[in-house]
Amino acid sequence: MKRLLALILTVVITACIFCGCSGYNDPTKDIQVQQSSDKYRNVYQIFVNSFCDSDGNGVGDLQGIISKLDYLNDGDSDTDEDLGVDAIWLTPIMPSPSYHKYDVVDYYNIDETFGTLEDFDTLISECHKRGINVIMDMVLNHISSIHPWFEQACEEVSAGNLDGYAKYFKIKRFEQDPVNRENYTRINSDYWYESNFSKTMPEWDLSSDATRQEFVNIAKFWIDRGVDGFRLDAVKYFTDENTDGTEFLRWYYNACKELKDDIYMVGENWSDPGDIYKTYESGIDSQFCFKYATTSGGIANAVRTEQNGNLADRIKNYNQKVKEKNPNAINAMFLNNHDMVRVSNSLESKGLSFEKMAASIYMLMPGNSFIYYGEEIGITSPKTEGDENYRTPMIWDSDSPPNINVNGQSIISVPKWGGVKQQEDDECSLLNFYKRIIKIKNQNPQIARGEITETVDFDDKSICAYYIECDGETLMIMHNLSSEEDKTLTISKEIMESPKVRGDLSAGATEEKDTHISLNGDSLFMPAQSTVILKSE
């Protein structure tokens, strides 16, 4: 009965989507969703502490994530009830004294507030049943100052022994205080350890053979448990006077590939583009594309100003430079993450359609898209400063917000548009818009796997249009960024021969305003704030 009701619901939504029933013929209804079998994925970032609390202790946990897997992907491509993501990135889950867990005490266990290794094994198994890959946050730049190895190193150094555990860490002798003292913490009158982030986070020595062997052991432990990939924290800091960060990444990536040939690896590197291009020489699969993310990044700016600003050209050039360094690179597009003000803060006041347009733009660019939990329902940051304000609890039901503490504080940020429960029942919600984007991407795998080969100029700054080519097939993706003006564009034979609509998204549609894209001959009608995917028949 449950499956029958689900199928009936799917038919109803398909017939009426999006937000109206005026004879609209949904172009996606007869296209098969293709499950990914490679590294190209729609990834959902989960800040574990804040996602779902299964036992009522005020902390999100692994069992909470397990309980919400059907929300992320129910494993049935014939239904439209789930979000449709096929990978999750878990922020650190290893034992740590902090709520964020980026200062690891034990690399071979699960923090007790999140659960057990057995819980993790269950999570891996349940994810894989649904076609969801699991990417684990791996912190290789620094460690917790209360890790037993570092405490032993400090004891040995104080006793004059530099040949023991000290070889794992960046411990230096300074006869006088170091010039950049803010980056070092004193052990005794002669020795200091490097601590770029905090005195509680001493730095590993990445040039040490001993450190590298330990990193292989750690990777093997988690890969053997079924992990599909690693998100590497603070890649920007891997390079120093003793370590070539690109060389280290090449070594680590290849070492992990020997353990798992199809391991996926994405690095956090918010450096300038030149450094990012250089780091891609390591062979690493992905690095986050910070240049176009954030509330002030290229995508949010294009949506706010309603002008393309040569956005597609700039991303095309960025991708080309990345591919020159690593032909197998996969760009990692995102809007925000756990370290930044949520993008909804800058778009919510403009209206729901602006949040939808931002999602449509970044997720329909080549590469992997990373959705920060709650982004799909429009969670905002209650304040623009303080990391805990970027990591507020997921809102499953806005009528009953969760009692989850973040960094010891009860911070709730209820989306203007309601929680998951409310938005699932609203055909025009941001959540259902995200579901449709992901469905279209899964129906058209060329979008993620292709390359932007050329942009199309319609002599209209509110139109962003570009070709994506993949394995001899060409798609054209077009966005109308104007919030007020409908557009009628001519798709001549020179632009595309015999075009057919493969997918459409109407960000501006509401229950009162039934607007849809239509293609009649070579005349394409695009309502205000809409997106269309075209392919030659």
Disulfide bonds with the S-S distance in Angstrom:
Cys16-Cys21 2.41
Cys19-Cys428 1.85
